[in-house]
Amino acid sequence: MPIVKCPYCGADVEYTSGEVVLTCPYCGTSFAISGEEIERHLMGRVNFSINEIYSIFKSWALRKPETPNDLPLKARIKNYQLNFYPYWVYRVNVTFAYEGYARNILVKGRENETFVISIPANKKMYGTPLQNYEFSLKGKVFFSSHYARKMGGTILNADISEKDAWADAWRTILNRAKAKIRMRGVTGLTLEIQNYNIEDKSFVHIPIYQVTYAYNGGEYPFLADASDARIMYAEIPVGTGFRMLALGGAVASLVAGIIISIIGIQADLPVFAITSFIGFLAIAAYSAYKGLLRKVVSKKFYV
């Protein structure tokens, strides 16, 4: 493996080709391959143990109607990992002007907004729930590799440079500014950034539990933030009772649709008969879909 010297303690630090920001395993200093030290390196603390996270997950899962009632009793953790994932985080104050049309009337404006953007610093995070994860810097502390290892965590280095991360953050800022104006019904939008100021730039490691649990012969994963116990992603088995109820609802909706359409035809109301049947058929199809599911997937962030 290639080696680079830590700019703080002088120790030899091994790294994998492609990594651009490293953490010295001896003194804990984070630095870029080019040699400069990362000025503001923060981390989330592990405020919840794996048992606490698992208990929170089970309570959260029971809020979903699909979850089997015996999940808390029968589910067991099969394995888990605690990884500290890297992000580049920017706090940027932006002034922008816009022009567009609302109800065919020309509208113009100038606004000021502060955006906080989190950009994954490792390519493996893209295409996963980690890519769009948003978090606050409140409660974050200065990074300590000793603390991360003490908590049993694995530290992932960055293989996305700060320069590339900033380019991604800038695109995100533009998209969010446009989305804000479009929510007002503005179309044909043009937007111009007139001024911006990077108020804060941090390199942050977030502790994430990756858990696999077993239930009734199946295995299901979930991700949770070890700092605030937010459930980032989860796969949950669908209970037999819910599936039977959904399939029964599908049959009932189909029968109701047929009966109402027959009544509509007999009453010489063909449009009513057709639209009613289509509506009940859609309900039946959705109920059947829910009834045939073996698991549900949640990709939002919950606590």
Secondary structure, 3 states (H helix, E strand, C coil): CCEEECCCCCCEEECCCCCCEEECCCCCCEEECCCCECCCEEECCCCCCHHHHHHHHHHHHCCCCCCCCCHHHHCEEEEEEEEEEEEEEEEEEEEEEEEEEECCEEEEEEEEEEEEEEEECCHHHCCCCCCCCCCCCCCCEECCHHHHHHCCCEECCECCCHHHHHHHHHHHHHHHHHHHHHCCCCEEEEEEEEEEEEEEEEEEEEEEEEEEEEECCEEEEEEEECCCCCEEEEEEECCHHHHHHHHHHHHHHHHHHHHHHHHHHHCCCHHHHHHHHHHHHHHHHHHHHHHHCCEEEECCCEC
